[in-house]
Amino acid sequence: MPAFLDASLRHPIRLPDGTAYPNTVWLNRVIDHPNMRIGDFTYYNDFEPVADYAARIAPYLHPGAPERLIIGKFGQFAHGTRFITSSADHPKRWFSAYPFAVFNHDCMDLYAEEFSAGRDTVIGNDVWIGHNAMILPGVTVGDGAIIGAGAVVTRDVAPYTVMGGNPTTPVRQRFSPAVTELLMRLRWWDLELDQIRAILPVLASADVIGLEAAVDRFRG
């Protein structure tokens, strides 16, 4: 019997004929970048060939930059998802926003203080980011959030919040405060895979009683 989920695969989806679907990857199997930390089972889908997945999703994050991109487990990232990290910033308090130091390193000392402490971008667990959405520098997206297609996220997103627009605004909470609290207590993404499989009928439902039982079983 095949594994419930296999974290070792590059292409985790199998087509009916058994061949691997080439457009979808586990991100942490295709990215080895010192400034990125990516949890298991977070996938990215792209309809175009990708030579460098790190550069595709975070084009301004270079090795040794002062900021990091931290992504949780079980993320779902659609085609065109982009993380614009702090290294893409320009000086906004100065008379000129032009990045002189990029073109002449003799100027680097002028910019060292301004950009010495980049803000990390943090994406929680079970986050769905829609087609062509953009996450701006230093944003934290909470567990279970949904970012709508084409959205531009300029500020932190609370767990289990649906965001849309440019700039994004909250559309609604996915669940009631009581259910959100149960989900945050359960933290299902931190369970063992056999435990996740055991409660899959609950995760793939809106069964609040079943959710309470899962919380009692694993977090009680």
TORPA-4810 file (N, C-alpha, C, O; in nm, 3 decimals):
<nodes>
NODE_1_0.086_-0.119_0.000_0.000_0.000_0.000_0.089_0.124_0.000_0.183_0.131_0.079_M
NODE_2_0.060_0.223_-0.088_0.142_0.344_-0.090_0.126_0.422_0.040_0.025_0.410_0.109_P
NODE_3_0.227_0.501_0.071_0.224_0.582_0.192_0.109_0.682_0.185_0.071_0.729_0.078_A
NODE_4_0.054_0.715_0.303_-0.052_0.815_0.311_-0.004_0.946_0.250_-0.071_1.003_0.164_F
NODE_5_0.112_0.993_0.294_0.182_1.106_0.233_0.331_1.073_0.238_0.380_1.022_0.338_L
NODE_6_0.401_1.102_0.130_0.543_1.069_0.123_0.623_1.198_0.109_0.625_1.260_0.003_D
NODE_7_0.688_1.239_0.218_0.760_1.365_0.219_0.887_1.362_0.135_0.946_1.467_0.111_A
NODE_8_0.929_1.246_0.091_1.055_1.235_0.017_1.039_1.263_-0.132_1.139_1.277_-0.203_S
NODE_9_0.916_1.271_-0.180_0.894_1.287_-0.324_0.919_1.431_-0.369_0.898_1.526_-0.293_L
NODE_10_0.966_1.444_-0.491_0.976_1.577_-0.553_0.839_1.618_-0.610_0.793_1.730_-0.590_R
NODE_11_0.777_1.524_-0.682_0.645_1.547_-0.742_0.546_1.454_-0.671_0.544_1.335_-0.700_H
NODE_12_0.465_1.505_-0.579_0.383_1.417_-0.495_0.252_1.369_-0.556_0.188_1.280_-0.501_P
NODE_13_0.211_1.426_-0.669_0.083_1.389_-0.729_0.108_1.287_-0.840_0.194_1.305_-0.925_I
NODE_14_0.030_1.179_-0.838_0.037_1.077_-0.942_-0.089_1.083_-1.027_-0.201_1.088_-0.976_R
NODE_15_-0.069_1.081_-1.158_-0.181_1.080_-1.252_-0.240_0.940_-1.260_-0.177_0.845_-1.213_L
NODE_16_-0.360_0.925_-1.318_-0.423_0.792_-1.324_-0.337_0.683_-1.387_-0.351_0.566_-1.354_P
NODE_17_-0.246_0.722_-1.479_-0.161_0.621_-1.542_-0.036_0.592_-1.460_0.049_0.513_-1.501_D
NODE_18_-0.024_0.657_-1.341_0.088_0.631_-1.252_0.207_0.723_-1.268_0.299_0.720_-1.187_G
NODE_19_0.206_0.806_-1.372_0.317_0.899_-1.391_0.303_1.019_-1.297_0.193_1.054_-1.253_T
NODE_20_0.417_1.079_-1.267_0.417_1.195_-1.178_0.366_1.319_-1.251_0.401_1.344_-1.366_A
NODE_21_0.283_1.396_-1.181_0.236_1.525_-1.236_0.347_1.627_-1.218_0.383_1.658_-1.104_Y
NODE_22_0.403_1.681_-1.326_0.527_1.759_-1.315_0.510_1.900_-1.260_0.608_1.962_-1.220_P
NODE_23_0.388_1.952_-1.258_0.369_2.093_-1.224_0.369_2.120_-1.073_0.387_2.235_-1.031_N
NODE_24_0.349_2.016_-0.993_0.337_2.035_-0.849_0.455_1.971_-0.777_0.493_1.857_-0.806_T
NODE_25_0.513_2.045_-0.682_0.629_1.995_-0.608_0.609_2.019_-0.459_0.541_2.113_-0.417_V
NODE_26_0.669_1.930_-0.378_0.691_1.964_-0.238_0.805_2.068_-0.237_0.913_2.040_-0.288_W
NODE_27_0.781_2.184_-0.182_0.881_2.291_-0.192_1.013_2.257_-0.124_1.119_2.292_-0.174_L
NODE_28_1.006_2.187_-0.010_1.133_2.162_0.059_1.214_2.050_-0.005_1.325_2.021_0.039_N
NODE_29_1.160_1.987_-0.110_1.237_1.889_-0.187_1.306_1.953_-0.307_1.393_1.891_-0.367_R
NODE_30_1.267_2.074_-0.341_1.325_2.139_-0.459_1.398_2.268_-0.424_1.457_2.332_-0.512_V
NODE_31_1.396_2.307_-0.297_1.464_2.430_-0.254_1.564_2.396_-0.145_1.531_2.333_-0.045_I
NODE_32_1.688_2.438_-0.167_1.793_2.430_-0.066_1.854_2.569_-0.058_1.945_2.602_-0.134_D
NODE_33_1.804_2.649_0.034_1.842_2.791_0.042_1.866_2.825_0.188_1.781_2.796_0.272_H
NODE_34_1.979_2.885_0.221_2.011_2.910_0.362_1.917_3.007_0.432_1.911_3.010_0.555_P
NODE_35_1.843_3.086_0.356_1.752_3.184_0.416_1.607_3.139_0.414_1.517_3.216_0.447_N
NODE_36_1.583_3.014_0.374_1.446_2.963_0.371_1.433_2.840_0.460_1.520_2.752_0.461_M
NODE_37_1.324_2.835_0.534_1.289_2.716_0.611_1.147_2.679_0.574_1.054_2.758_0.593_R
NODE_38_1.128_2.557_0.521_0.999_2.516_0.466_0.959_2.383_0.527_1.038_2.288_0.528_I
NODE_39_0.838_2.375_0.579_0.790_2.253_0.641_0.749_2.148_0.540_0.733_2.176_0.421_G
NODE_40_0.734_2.026_0.589_0.694_1.914_0.503_0.553_1.935_0.447_0.468_1.999_0.508_D
NODE_41_0.533_1.879_0.329_0.401_1.870_0.263_0.346_2.005_0.218_0.228_2.016_0.186_F
NODE_42_0.430_2.106_0.215_0.388_2.234_0.155_0.419_2.226_0.006_0.532_2.202_-0.034_T
NODE_43_0.315_2.247_-0.076_0.334_2.232_-0.220_0.318_2.364_-0.294_0.253_2.457_-0.247_Y
NODE_44_0.381_2.367_-0.410_0.369_2.480_-0.502_0.338_2.426_-0.640_0.396_2.326_-0.683_Y
NODE_45_0.246_2.492_-0.710_0.209_2.451_-0.845_0.240_2.563_-0.942_0.205_2.679_-0.918_N
NODE_46_0.305_2.529_-1.052_0.336_2.629_-1.155_0.309_2.567_-1.290_0.346_2.452_-1.314_D
NODE_47_0.246_2.642_-1.380_0.213_2.591_-1.513_0.323_2.618_-1.614_0.310_2.583_-1.731_F
NODE_48_0.434_2.681_-1.569_0.547_2.707_-1.657_0.669_2.633_-1.603_0.676_2.604_-1.484_E
NODE_49_0.766_2.602_-1.689_0.887_2.535_-1.642_0.959_2.621_-1.538_0.966_2.743_-1.552_P
NODE_50_1.013_2.557_-1.435_1.083_2.627_-1.328_1.223_2.569_-1.315_1.239_2.450_-1.289_V
NODE_51_1.324_2.653_-1.333_1.462_2.609_-1.316_1.508_2.626_-1.172_1.589_2.547_-1.123_A
NODE_52_1.457_2.729_-1.104_1.501_2.762_-0.969_1.376_2.800_-0.888_1.325_2.911_-0.902_D
NODE_53_1.329_2.709_-0.805_1.205_2.735_-0.731_1.224_2.844_-0.626_1.130_2.920_-0.599_Y
NODE_54_1.341_2.852_-0.566_1.364_2.958_-0.467_1.352_3.095_-0.533_1.288_3.185_-0.478_A
NODE_55_1.413_3.110_-0.650_1.405_3.237_-0.720_1.265_3.264_-0.773_1.224_3.380_-0.786_A
NODE_56_1.190_3.158_-0.805_1.055_3.178_-0.856_0.963_3.233_-0.748_0.887_3.327_-0.774_R
NODE_57_0.968_3.177_-0.628_0.871_3.221_-0.527_0.922_3.340_-0.445_0.841_3.415_-0.390_I
NODE_58_1.054_3.358_-0.435_1.110_3.468_-0.356_1.228_3.528_-0.433_1.343_3.505_-0.396_A
NODE_59_1.201_3.603_-0.539_1.306_3.644_-0.631_1.410_3.739_-0.573_1.517_3.754_-0.631_P
NODE_60_1.381_3.805_-0.460_1.474_3.903_-0.404_1.552_3.849_-0.284_1.634_3.920_-0.227_Y
NODE_61_1.528_3.725_-0.246_1.592_3.670_-0.128_1.720_3.598_-0.169_1.716_3.488_-0.224_L
NODE_62_1.834_3.660_-0.141_1.961_3.599_-0.180_2.030_3.539_-0.057_2.008_3.587_0.055_H
NODE_63_2.111_3.436_-0.076_2.183_3.377_0.037_2.264_3.482_0.112_2.336_3.562_0.051_P
NODE_64_2.251_3.482_0.244_2.323_3.579_0.326_2.247_3.707_0.352_2.296_3.794_0.423_G
NODE_65_2.126_3.720_0.295_2.044_3.838_0.323_2.008_3.842_0.472_2.009_3.739_0.538_A
NODE_66_1.976_3.960_0.525_1.947_3.969_0.668_1.811_3.912_0.709_1.784_3.898_0.828_P
NODE_67_1.725_3.880_0.612_1.592_3.829_0.644_1.578_3.685_0.602_1.660_3.632_0.526_E
NODE_68_1.473_3.620_0.653_1.443_3.482_0.618_1.299_3.471_0.571_1.215_3.555_0.602_R
NODE_69_1.272_3.365_0.497_1.137_3.325_0.460_1.110_3.194_0.531_1.175_3.093_0.504_L
NODE_70_1.013_3.196_0.623_0.981_3.078_0.704_0.840_3.033_0.669_0.745_3.109_0.683_I
NODE_71_0.827_2.909_0.623_0.700_2.855_0.575_0.668_2.729_0.654_0.755_2.643_0.672_I
NODE_72_0.545_2.719_0.701_0.504_2.605_0.780_0.473_2.482_0.696_0.508_2.474_0.579_G
NODE_73_0.406_2.388_0.759_0.371_2.261_0.695_0.233_2.267_0.628_0.148_2.348_0.665_K
NODE_74_0.215_2.182_0.530_0.086_2.164_0.462_0.036_2.293_0.395_-0.085_2.316_0.386_F
NODE_75_0.129_2.377_0.349_0.090_2.496_0.273_0.046_2.459_0.133_0.085_2.355_0.080_G
NODE_76_-0.037_2.544_0.074_-0.093_2.520_-0.059_-0.076_2.648_-0.140_-0.152_2.743_-0.123_Q
NODE_77_0.024_2.651_-0.227_0.061_2.773_-0.298_0.034_2.757_-0.447_0.090_2.668_-0.512_F
NODE_78_-0.051_2.842_-0.500_-0.089_2.834_-0.640_0.013_2.904_-0.729_0.102_2.975_-0.683_A
NODE_79_-0.002_2.880_-0.859_0.082_2.942_-0.962_0.092_3.093_-0.937_-0.008_3.160_-0.912_H
NODE_80_0.213_3.144_-0.944_0.234_3.288_-0.933_0.247_3.341_-0.792_0.263_3.461_-0.774_G
NODE_81_0.242_3.255_-0.691_0.264_3.302_-0.555_0.403_3.363_-0.545_0.502_3.302_-0.586_T
NODE_82_0.412_3.486_-0.490_0.541_3.553_-0.477_0.555_3.611_-0.337_0.463_3.670_-0.281_R
NODE_83_0.675_3.592_-0.283_0.710_3.652_-0.155_0.814_3.761_-0.183_0.926_3.732_-0.223_F
NODE_84_0.773_3.886_-0.162_0.864_3.999_-0.184_0.929_4.029_-0.049_0.867_4.091_0.038_I
NODE_85_1.052_3.986_-0.032_1.118_3.993_0.098_1.187_4.129_0.118_1.194_4.210_0.026_T
NODE_86_1.238_4.150_0.238_1.288_4.282_0.277_1.402_4.332_0.191_1.420_4.453_0.177_S
NODE_87_1.481_4.243_0.133_1.593_4.287_0.049_1.547_4.359_-0.077_1.628_4.422_-0.144_S
NODE_88_1.420_4.349_-0.109_1.366_4.422_-0.224_1.336_4.568_-0.192_1.307_4.647_-0.281_A
NODE_89_1.343_4.603_-0.064_1.305_4.738_-0.021_1.404_4.843_-0.070_1.520_4.814_-0.100_D
NODE_90_1.356_4.966_-0.077_1.437_5.083_-0.104_1.426_5.175_0.016_1.328_5.168_0.091_H
NODE_91_1.525_5.262_0.038_1.515_5.355_0.152_1.399_5.452_0.132_1.393_5.525_0.033_P
NODE_92_1.310_5.452_0.227_1.190_5.535_0.213_1.197_5.665_0.293_1.120_5.758_0.268_K
NODE_93_1.290_5.673_0.388_1.299_5.794_0.471_1.395_5.898_0.413_1.398_6.013_0.457_R
NODE_94_1.473_5.856_0.313_1.577_5.943_0.260_1.524_6.028_0.145_1.413_6.005_0.096_W
NODE_95_1.605_6.127_0.103_1.562_6.215_-0.006_1.553_6.141_-0.139_1.472_6.177_-0.224_F
NODE_96_1.636_6.037_-0.156_1.628_5.955_-0.277_1.607_5.810_-0.238_1.675_5.758_-0.150_S
NODE_97_1.513_5.744_-0.306_1.490_5.602_-0.284_1.579_5.515_-0.371_1.571_5.393_-0.366_A
NODE_98_1.666_5.577_-0.452_1.748_5.502_-0.547_1.851_5.417_-0.473_1.919_5.468_-0.384_Y
NODE_99_1.865_5.288_-0.509_1.957_5.199_-0.437_2.100_5.208_-0.492_2.146_5.115_-0.558_P
NODE_100_2.169_5.317_-0.465_2.303_5.337_-0.520_2.398_5.223_-0.486_2.482_5.185_-0.567_F
NODE_101_2.384_5.167_-0.365_2.479_5.064_-0.320_2.470_4.937_-0.404_2.567_4.862_-0.411_A
NODE_102_2.355_4.912_-0.468_2.342_4.794_-0.553_2.440_4.802_-0.670_2.491_4.700_-0.716_V
NODE_103_2.465_4.924_-0.718_2.546_4.943_-0.837_2.690_4.984_-0.806_2.777_4.972_-0.892_F
NODE_104_2.715_5.031_-0.685_2.850_5.069_-0.645_2.867_5.035_-0.497_2.816_5.104_-0.410_N
NODE_105_2.940_4.928_-0.472_2.954_4.878_-0.335_3.032_4.973_-0.246_3.032_4.956_-0.124_H
NODE_106_3.099_5.073_-0.305_3.167_5.173_-0.222_3.068_5.253_-0.139_3.104_5.315_-0.039_D
NODE_107_2.941_5.250_-0.180_2.836_5.322_-0.106_2.771_5.234_0.000_2.682_5.281_0.071_C
NODE_108_2.813_5.110_0.013_2.741_5.014_0.096_2.730_5.059_0.241_2.628_5.033_0.306_M
NODE_109_2.834_5.126_0.292_2.829_5.166_0.433_2.716_5.263_0.461_2.666_5.269_0.574_D
NODE_110_2.673_5.339_0.362_2.562_5.432_0.380_2.430_5.358_0.401_2.337_5.410_0.463_L
NODE_111_2.423_5.235_0.347_2.298_5.160_0.349_2.298_5.050_0.455_2.196_4.987_0.480_Y
NODE_112_2.415_5.027_0.516_2.428_4.914_0.607_2.330_4.921_0.722_2.265_4.821_0.754_A
NODE_113_2.317_5.037_0.785_2.228_5.049_0.900_2.081_5.035_0.858_2.002_4.973_0.929_E
NODE_114_2.047_5.094_0.746_1.908_5.092_0.700_1.859_4.949_0.675_1.743_4.918_0.701_E
NODE_115_1.948_4.863_0.623_1.905_4.730_0.580_1.975_4.617_0.655_1.979_4.504_0.606_F
NODE_116_2.031_4.647_0.772_2.106_4.545_0.845_2.016_4.444_0.915_2.060_4.334_0.947_S
NODE_117_1.892_4.479_0.939_1.801_4.390_1.011_1.674_4.371_0.930_1.571_4.433_0.959_A
NODE_118_1.681_4.286_0.830_1.563_4.260_0.748_1.454_4.191_0.828_1.484_4.115_0.921_G
NODE_119_1.331_4.216_0.793_1.217_4.156_0.863_1.182_4.022_0.799_1.162_4.014_0.678_R
NODE_120_1.175_3.919_0.880_1.139_3.787_0.830_0.995_3.786_0.781_0.909_3.855_0.836_D
NODE_121_0.969_3.707_0.679_0.834_3.677_0.633_0.799_3.538_0.683_0.874_3.443_0.660_T
NODE_122_0.686_3.526_0.750_0.649_3.399_0.816_0.511_3.356_0.767_0.414_3.431_0.780_V
NODE_123_0.503_3.237_0.712_0.377_3.179_0.664_0.346_3.058_0.752_0.428_2.968_0.766_I
NODE_124_0.227_3.056_0.810_0.190_2.950_0.903_0.162_2.818_0.835_0.195_2.798_0.718_G
NODE_125_0.101_2.729_0.909_0.066_2.595_0.862_-0.073_2.595_0.799_-0.160_2.673_0.838_N
NODE_126_-0.095_2.507_0.701_-0.226_2.491_0.636_-0.275_2.623_0.579_-0.393_2.656_0.589_D
NODE_127_-0.184_2.698_0.518_-0.219_2.827_0.455_-0.237_2.805_0.306_-0.152_2.745_0.240_V
NODE_128_-0.347_2.855_0.253_-0.374_2.848_0.109_-0.353_2.986_0.049_-0.419_3.083_0.089_W
NODE_129_-0.261_2.995_-0.047_-0.233_3.122_-0.116_-0.273_3.105_-0.262_-0.224_3.017_-0.332_I
NODE_130_-0.363_3.192_-0.307_-0.423_3.178_-0.440_-0.335_3.229_-0.553_-0.229_3.288_-0.530_G
NODE_131_-0.382_3.205_-0.674_-0.312_3.236_-0.798_-0.266_3.382_-0.801_-0.346_3.474_-0.783_H
NODE_132_-0.135_3.402_-0.824_-0.076_3.535_-0.842_-0.089_3.626_-0.720_-0.089_3.748_-0.734_N
NODE_133_-0.100_3.568_-0.603_-0.100_3.650_-0.482_0.043_3.692_-0.448_0.139_3.622_-0.481_A
NODE_134_0.056_3.807_-0.381_0.187_3.861_-0.347_0.190_3.895_-0.198_0.102_3.963_-0.147_M
NODE_135_0.294_3.846_-0.131_0.312_3.871_0.012_0.428_3.968_0.027_0.538_3.938_-0.018_I
NODE_136_0.405_4.083_0.089_0.506_4.187_0.098_0.597_4.167_0.220_0.567_4.083_0.305_L
NODE_137_0.707_4.242_0.228_0.810_4.215_0.330_0.759_4.218_0.473_0.676_4.301_0.511_P
NODE_138_0.811_4.125_0.552_0.789_4.125_0.695_0.652_4.083_0.741_0.619_4.098_0.859_G
NODE_139_0.569_4.029_0.651_0.433_3.990_0.686_0.433_3.852_0.753_0.510_3.764_0.716_V
NODE_140_0.346_3.836_0.851_0.318_3.704_0.910_0.176_3.665_0.874_0.081_3.738_0.901_T
NODE_141_0.162_3.548_0.813_0.030_3.494_0.779_0.003_3.378_0.874_0.079_3.281_0.877_V
NODE_142_-0.105_3.388_0.951_-0.135_3.290_1.054_-0.181_3.156_1.000_-0.220_3.145_0.883_G
NODE_143_-0.177_3.055_1.085_-0.222_2.921_1.050_-0.363_2.923_0.992_-0.450_2.996_1.040_D
NODE_144_-0.384_2.842_0.889_-0.518_2.822_0.836_-0.576_2.938_0.757_-0.693_2.933_0.719_G
NODE_145_-0.497_3.041_0.732_-0.547_3.156_0.657_-0.561_3.122_0.509_-0.497_3.031_0.458_A
NODE_146_-0.647_3.197_0.441_-0.664_3.185_0.296_-0.639_3.323_0.235_-0.698_3.422_0.277_I
NODE_147_-0.550_3.328_0.136_-0.518_3.451_0.065_-0.575_3.439_-0.076_-0.536_3.349_-0.150_I
NODE_148_-0.666_3.527_-0.113_-0.736_3.517_-0.240_-0.645_3.542_-0.360_-0.539_3.603_-0.347_G
NODE_149_-0.687_3.494_-0.475_-0.612_3.511_-0.599_-0.590_3.659_-0.628_-0.682_3.740_-0.616_A
NODE_150_-0.467_3.693_-0.666_-0.434_3.830_-0.701_-0.422_3.925_-0.584_-0.403_4.045_-0.604_G
NODE_151_-0.432_3.874_-0.463_-0.427_3.960_-0.345_-0.285_4.011_-0.322_-0.188_3.945_-0.359_A
NODE_152_-0.274_4.128_-0.262_-0.146_4.183_-0.220_-0.152_4.203_-0.069_-0.225_4.288_-0.020_V
NODE_153_-0.073_4.122_0.003_-0.080_4.120_0.149_0.025_4.215_0.204_0.145_4.191_0.189_V
NODE_154_-0.020_4.321_0.268_0.069_4.425_0.319_0.081_4.424_0.470_0.164_4.497_0.525_T
NODE_155_0.000_4.344_0.538_0.003_4.343_0.684_-0.024_4.201_0.733_-0.066_4.114_0.658_R
NODE_156_0.001_4.182_0.863_-0.015_4.048_0.920_-0.159_4.000_0.908_-0.254_4.079_0.910_D
NODE_157_-0.172_3.869_0.895_-0.303_3.805_0.879_-0.325_3.713_0.998_-0.240_3.629_1.029_V
NODE_158_-0.440_3.727_1.064_-0.472_3.643_1.178_-0.503_3.501_1.133_-0.544_3.480_1.019_A
NODE_159_-0.484_3.402_1.221_-0.516_3.264_1.184_-0.661_3.249_1.137_-0.752_3.314_1.189_P
NODE_160_-0.679_3.163_1.039_-0.812_3.125_0.986_-0.892_3.246_0.937_-1.014_3.250_0.951_Y
NODE_161_-0.821_3.343_0.879_-0.886_3.459_0.819_-0.876_3.450_0.667_-0.772_3.413_0.613_T
NODE_162_-0.985_3.484_0.599_-0.986_3.491_0.453_-0.956_3.635_0.413_-1.025_3.727_0.456_V
NODE_163_-0.852_3.655_0.331_-0.810_3.789_0.290_-0.822_3.802_0.139_-0.798_3.706_0.066_M
NODE_164_-0.858_3.921_0.092_-0.866_3.945_-0.051_-0.846_4.091_-0.082_-0.864_4.177_0.004_G
NODE_165_-0.810_4.121_-0.208_-0.799_4.258_-0.252_-0.657_4.309_-0.258_-0.561_4.237_-0.229_G
NODE_166_-0.644_4.436_-0.297_-0.514_4.503_-0.309_-0.528_4.647_-0.260_-0.585_4.731_-0.330_N
NODE_167_-0.476_4.674_-0.139_-0.417_4.579_-0.044_-0.527_4.493_0.019_-0.645_4.528_0.015_P
NODE_168_-0.486_4.383_0.078_-0.585_4.290_0.132_-0.659_4.348_0.251_-0.605_4.424_0.331_T
NODE_169_-0.783_4.310_0.260_-0.865_4.337_0.377_-0.934_4.207_0.417_-0.956_4.121_0.332_T
NODE_170_-0.967_4.192_0.545_-1.035_4.069_0.586_-1.172_4.058_0.518_-1.251_4.152_0.519_P
NODE_171_-1.197_3.942_0.459_-1.327_3.914_0.400_-1.419_3.854_0.505_-1.535_3.893_0.517_V
NODE_172_-1.368_3.759_0.579_-1.444_3.696_0.686_-1.350_3.604_0.763_-1.240_3.573_0.717_R
NODE_173_-1.395_3.561_0.879_-1.327_3.453_0.950_-1.380_3.321_0.897_-1.499_3.309_0.868_Q
NODE_174_-1.293_3.225_0.883_-1.336_3.097_0.827_-1.434_3.027_0.919_-1.527_2.961_0.871_R
NODE_175_-1.415_3.039_1.049_-1.496_2.966_1.147_-1.530_3.058_1.264_-1.476_3.168_1.275_F
NODE_176_-1.618_3.011_1.350_-1.650_3.084_1.472_-1.527_3.089_1.562_-1.438_3.005_1.548_S
NODE_177_-1.522_3.185_1.656_-1.409_3.188_1.749_-1.390_3.058_1.825_-1.277_3.018_1.852_P
NODE_178_-1.500_2.991_1.860_-1.489_2.866_1.936_-1.423_2.756_1.852_-1.338_2.682_1.901_A
NODE_179_-1.463_2.747_1.725_-1.405_2.645_1.638_-1.258_2.678_1.608_-1.174_2.589_1.606_V
NODE_180_-1.228_2.805_1.585_-1.089_2.845_1.562_-1.002_2.809_1.682_-0.890_2.763_1.665_T
NODE_181_-1.054_2.831_1.801_-0.978_2.795_1.921_-0.951_2.644_1.925_-0.841_2.602_1.960_E
NODE_182_-1.051_2.564_1.890_-1.032_2.419_1.887_-0.924_2.381_1.785_-0.837_2.298_1.814_L
NODE_183_-0.929_2.440_1.668_-0.830_2.410_1.565_-0.689_2.450_1.607_-0.593_2.378_1.580_L
NODE_184_-0.678_2.564_1.674_-0.547_2.607_1.720_-0.496_2.519_1.834_-0.376_2.503_1.851_M
NODE_185_-0.588_2.464_1.912_-0.548_2.368_2.016_-0.506_2.236_1.955_-0.410_2.173_2.000_R
NODE_186_-0.577_2.192_1.852_-0.547_2.064_1.790_-0.412_2.067_1.718_-0.335_1.972_1.727_L
NODE_187_-0.384_2.177_1.647_-0.258_2.188_1.570_-0.233_2.058_1.494_-0.128_1.995_1.510_R
NODE_188_-0.328_2.019_1.413_-0.324_1.888_1.349_-0.197_1.866_1.268_-0.152_1.752_1.253_W
NODE_189_-0.138_1.973_1.216_-0.019_1.961_1.132_0.103_1.912_1.211_0.202_1.868_1.152_W
NODE_190_0.097_1.920_1.345_0.206_1.872_1.428_0.188_1.727_1.474_0.275_1.672_1.540_D
NODE_191_0.074_1.666_1.439_0.052_1.526_1.475_0.135_1.434_1.385_0.182_1.475_1.279_L
NODE_192_0.152_1.309_1.428_0.215_1.209_1.344_0.123_1.178_1.224_0.001_1.196_1.232_E
NODE_193_0.184_1.133_1.115_0.104_1.109_0.994_-0.006_1.006_1.016_-0.115_1.020_0.960_L
NODE_194_0.021_0.903_1.097_-0.085_0.804_1.121_-0.198_0.865_1.203_-0.314_0.825_1.188_D
NODE_195_-0.167_0.961_1.289_-0.271_1.031_1.366_-0.353_1.122_1.274_-0.475_1.131_1.287_Q
NODE_196_-0.284_1.189_1.182_-0.356_1.275_1.087_-0.449_1.191_1.001_-0.563_1.229_0.975_I
NODE_197_-0.398_1.076_0.958_-0.484_0.990_0.875_-0.605_0.942_0.954_-0.714_0.930_0.899_R
NODE_198_-0.587_0.916_1.083_-0.697_0.867_1.166_-0.808_0.971_1.179_-0.926_0.935_1.190_A
NODE_199_-0.772_1.099_1.178_-0.875_1.203_1.193_-0.907_1.272_1.061_-0.972_1.376_1.059_I
NODE_200_-0.861_1.213_0.951_-0.889_1.273_0.821_-1.039_1.291_0.796_-1.078_1.393_0.738_L
NODE_201_-1.126_1.196_0.838_-1.269_1.221_0.820_-1.320_1.346_0.894_-1.418_1.407_0.853_P
NODE_202_-1.252_1.383_1.001_-1.288_1.507_1.072_-1.231_1.628_0.999_-1.301_1.727_0.979_V
NODE_203_-1.103_1.620_0.958_-1.040_1.733_0.889_-1.110_1.764_0.758_-1.115_1.880_0.715_L
NODE_204_-1.165_1.661_0.695_-1.236_1.679_0.568_-1.386_1.691_0.592_-1.466_1.636_0.517_A
NODE_205_-1.422_1.764_0.697_-1.563_1.783_0.731_-1.580_1.914_0.806_-1.484_1.988_0.827_S
NODE_206_-1.702_1.941_0.848_-1.731_2.053_0.938_-1.794_1.999_1.065_-1.882_2.062_1.124_A
NODE_207_-1.750_1.883_1.106_-1.805_1.811_1.222_-1.742_1.864_1.350_-1.633_1.820_1.389_D
NODE_208_-1.809_1.958_1.417_-1.754_2.020_1.536_-1.741_1.919_1.650_-1.643_1.922_1.724_V
NODE_209_-1.837_1.829_1.663_-1.829_1.727_1.768_-1.708_1.637_1.745_-1.636_1.603_1.839_I
NODE_210_-1.686_1.600_1.619_-1.568_1.521_1.587_-1.440_1.597_1.614_-1.341_1.538_1.658_G
NODE_211_-1.440_1.727_1.587_-1.323_1.810_1.615_-1.295_1.814_1.765_-1.180_1.802_1.807_L
NODE_212_-1.399_1.832_1.844_-1.381_1.833_1.989_-1.324_1.700_2.037_-1.237_1.696_2.125_E
NODE_213_-1.373_1.592_1.979_-1.323_1.459_2.018_-1.176_1.443_1.982_-1.099_1.385_2.058_A
NODE_214_-1.137_1.495_1.866_-0.996_1.487_1.824_-0.908_1.567_1.918_-0.799_1.523_1.953_A
NODE_215_-0.954_1.684_1.959_-0.878_1.766_2.053_-0.862_1.692_2.185_-0.753_1.687_2.242_V
NODE_216_-0.971_1.634_2.235_-0.965_1.559_2.360_-0.870_1.439_2.347_-0.797_1.407_2.441_D
NODE_217_-0.873_1.375_2.231_-0.792_1.256_2.211_-0.643_1.286_2.207_-0.563_1.215_2.267_R
NODE_218_-0.606_1.393_2.135_-0.465_1.418_2.113_-0.408_1.535_2.193_-0.286_1.545_2.208_F
NODE_219_-0.494_1.622_2.243_-0.442_1.740_2.315_-0.506_1.756_2.451_-0.483_1.856_2.520_R
NODE_220_-0.588_1.657_2.491_-0.660_1.670_2.616_-0.569_1.656_2.738_-0.616_1.665_2.852_G
</nodes>
